[in-house]
Amino acid sequence: MPELPEVETVRRQLAPHVEGREISAVRIDDPRWCAPQDAGEVEERLTGRRVESLARRGKHLILAVDDGQQLLMHLRMTGIILWEPEEGAPYERVRIFLDDEYAIAFCDPRRFGTGLLLPTAAERDAYLDARLGPEPLDSAAFTDDVLREVLRGRDAPVKGLLLDQAKIAGIGNIYADESLFRAGIHPARPGRLVKTTQIAPLRAGIVESLELGIASGGASIDDFRHLDGAQGSFQNDFLVHRRAGEPCPDCGHEITKLVVAGRGTYVCEVCQPPPRRLPRSAKPVKSKRNGPIQSDVKRR
Ligand SMILES: [Zn+2]
């Protein structure tokens, strides 16, 4: 699933192509993309508008047009955006024409990606702020104190807390594993047992992993592609993620795969010592948006 660095890669590539151009037509072939909004109405409301900016918040792309409307696009599992795609690109769901001359296509084999058209910037902010924590690359918004609050008193595993978009925006499975390895913290450690001295290294690990991911054009381990169909290269630089059986880059111990917070998780259990045992109070906790967060560790 595209995470912050992958979505930011798309934004950086796409923004110069779309900003300042007029939307000459919109064709929504798959009405599920914008449901429950009516596809015909979304097409109509965007047609003839000029694109003012393409921004990102968490894993959302935000296309703002000149009458204040905001199109929020989410790639979910397998969505990609192509620039100047051939007609009828594979898994095409939506096509937006610009200046009667150019086109972008939203392609998505599993069709979980979404488009949501909001009338104003204020409604955009209300929608996103209700769902997303701070941007981790905004150093004013994401401080050590903010991270400490995210973890404080929580029995849920630190990895599950990092994945919760309402706590911190944009981190998914890849960057959670890489950040925790950089900080030397076991992913199953309950949030409240992360030591005070580990907070700053964890925040630094998150920022570093995300910035390296962006610098590599994201990671293409599944469907993620650039605008021209090219792959990102961050998968070649993973320290632990998807490296089960390989030696840890720091100590040489074998990297193992666990399931933490319901997700395949990669860890060096020498560099990231496991919690001695889960505290008695650690029980599965319900997270409103991400389903149950498991506090147990299972070996595969
Ligand atoms: Zn190690």
Residues whose N, C-alpha, C, O or C-beta is under 5 A from the ligand:
A	BS01	ZN	C248 D250 C251 G252 H253 C268 V270 C271
